[in-house]
């Protein structure tokens, strides 16, 4: 995995985030796209309960362009990490095609309860919605949409396992359902796992890295998002070394060429 630049400073002054909204560290910026580090707990779209959303902050990420960027894909409210935004219509069309064709590489880190016996493997399990009235909740369904994920064990300790997960398809809640159905639910998952909705730990699922072949004439852009605070303790217990997880110096992330 190619190391990424450290996050750029969060906009301040006129570009500051709305009051009550978490900051949006910028991991990458070019003329076509932005990649931000989405905080845990921040929904990308407004919901029935209200509150701050990523959508509220998009106008602050124009960086001189006439239009605000838009989402090229989604992350769940409680999933943190790399999130790609298209800066204009041409970019959004290209990014949409790349995601649909499976050309965007995505690596997630998760801490799961228990863990697989093997050190790596493939989960091939079709999924469908449980019930239209229950939102985006999903279930295994042989007649559903194909869904495949790979996993690799990065470390183990005290009944927990640190996994690197790669979704080969892009179904809703894919990694959460796949891990749970394989017998190792993600820590903090109140829907598919054992976490209590009120007193349970946060969801331990992080979009660690993404690779986007945005240009035909340049290497693919690969960035990593730093480990969020709420996952550091369990990842360290499983063998992650915070001291060795230092982001290198930032190249010119402000270039719009």
N, C-alpha and C positions, 0 to 999 in steps of 0.2 A: 504494500500500500504506500503510495507516494505521500510524504508529509505535506501538510498544508500551511499556508501562512497563518500567523496568529490573527485573532479578530482585530479589525480596524476599530478606531474609537467610535462610540455611539454618537449619533448626531446630537448637537446641543443647540441652544438658542432657538431660532425659528424652526429648526428641524427636530426639536426635542420631541420625545414621545408624549402622548396625552397624559394628563394627570391620572395616576392610579395604574398605568400600564407598565408592564415590565420592559426593560431596555431591550433593544434588538441589536446585538453585536453583529457587525458586518464581517463576513468571512471572505467574500470575493465580490469584486465589481468590475465589469467591463461594459462595453457598449450594448451588449445583448441581454445580459442577465445580472442579477444580484443573487448571492447565496448568503443567507442570514443564519444565525444560531437561534432558533426559536426556543424561548424559555418553556420550561415545564409549567403546565397549568394555564397556558394562554391559548384560547380557541382561535382558529383562523377565521371563523365567520361568527356573526351574532347568533345567539341562541335565545330560547324563551326566557331564561333567567337574567338576561342582560349582562352588564359588566364589560370590562375592557376586552377588545379583540385585536387580532393582528390587522384586520381590515381598517381599524381606526387609525393605524399608523402608516399606511402605505403612502399617503401623500407626502410625508416627511422623507421618503426614500426616492424622490424624483431625481435629486442631484442634477438639477438644471434642465431636465427634459420636461416637455409640456404635459405629459401624462404620468400619472402614478403607475408604478409597476403592479403586476397582477400575479396571482399564484399560478405556477406551472404544474403544481401537484399539491397534495395535502399531507398534513401530519395531524394525528389525533391531538386533542387538547392536552393530554397528559404525556405525550411523547415529545421529547426535547430534541434539539440538534438541527442538522443541515436541512434547509428549506430553500428551494429555488424559486425565484421570481423572474418573470419576463418583463423587460423594460419597455417594450412596445409591441404592436400587433404582429409584426414580422417575427420577432423573437418568440412570442407566445406560440405562434403557429409551428415554428421549428421545434421548440421544446416539447410541445404537445405530441408531435410526431415521434420525437426521440423517446419519450416516455412510453407511448403506445407501442412502439416497436421493440421495447425492451433493451434499448441501447444505452440507457443511463444505469451505471453501476451504483448500487446502494448497499452499504454495510451498516448494520445496526448492532449495538452492544446491548445485551440484556443480562440480568441476573435472574435465574430461575430457581424454583423450589425443586430439590432433588436434582435430576439431570439425566441425560442419556448414558447408557453403559459404554457406548462407543465414543471415539474422539471426534468423529465428524460423520455427516450423513446428509441425506436428501429426504425431505418430506414432500410427498406428492398427494395432495388431498383437495378435491374440489369443494367449493364453498357456495352457499346461498344465504339469503336473508332469512332469519328466523321468522320474522313477522313484520309486515309493512308498518304495523302500528307501533313497533318497538324500535323505530329508528334504524341505526346501522348495525345492530347486533347480527352476528353471523353464525352459521352452523355447518358442520361437514355435511355434504350432500353429493352422492355420486352423480346426480343429474345436474349439479350446479356448475358454476364456471370453474375451469381448470385453475389450480393454484399450486405453485411449487416454491419451496424454500430450502436453502442449504443452511447447515449449521456446523460450527466448529467449536470445540471446547478450548477455551483460553485459560481456564483455571477452575479449581474446585476447593471447597472448604466447608466443613460443618453443615453438610446437607444442602449446600448451595452450589450452583455452577454458573460461571461467567461464560456466556456464549457470544460468538460473532455470527450474526444471522444475515443472510442475503436473500431477499425476496426476488425470485426470478419472474414473478408476476406481480401485479399491483392491486390485489383485492383488498377491500376494506377489512381492517382488523386481522389481516392474514397471519402475521407472525404471532399475534396473541392467541388466535384460535389454534394454529398449528402446534405451538408449544404446549398449550393446555391439553389438546387431544392426544399428544404423544406422552402425556404423563408428567410433564415438567412445566407447569404454568409459570408465567412471569411474576416475580415478586411485585406485590402492590396492585394486581389486576382484580378489581371487584366484580367484573362481569364474567370472565372465563376462568379466573383463578379463585383463591380462597380469601383474598383480602376483604376486610370489612370496609364498607363504603364510607363510614364516618371516622373510625379510629385506625384504619389500616395504613400501612406505609404508602408512599407515593409509588406510582408505576415506575419500575426500573427498566425502561426501554428508551434508548437514545439513538438517534440517527447520527452515527459516528462519522461516516464519510460518504461522499458522493462524487462520482466521476461523470462529467458531462462532455460529450464530444460536440461542442457547440460550433467549432470551426472546422472546415474541410482542410485548411492549410496550416493549422497549428495543432499541437498536442492537445488531447482532452484535458479539461480543467478538473483537477482533483483537489478537494479540500476536506479537512477534518474539523469537527466541532469539539471543543474541549469538554471533558467529562463534567456533567452538572453536579452541583454540590450534593444533591440528595442521593446520588449513586456512589459517591466516593468511598464511603465506609465499607459497603459490602463488596465493591470491586477490589478494594485494598485487601480485604479479608480473603478474597479468591485469588490474590496474587498480582493484581495490578500495581505497578510502581508509579506513584504520582511524580516522583523526581525524574523519571525517565520519559515523562509524557509532556515534554516542553515543546511548545510550538516554535519553529524557526522564525527568523526575521521576516518581516513582511516585504514582498516585492511591491511594485507600484500598483496597489489595488485600486487606485483612483483613476486609472487610465480608462477612457471611454472609447478606445479604438477597437 
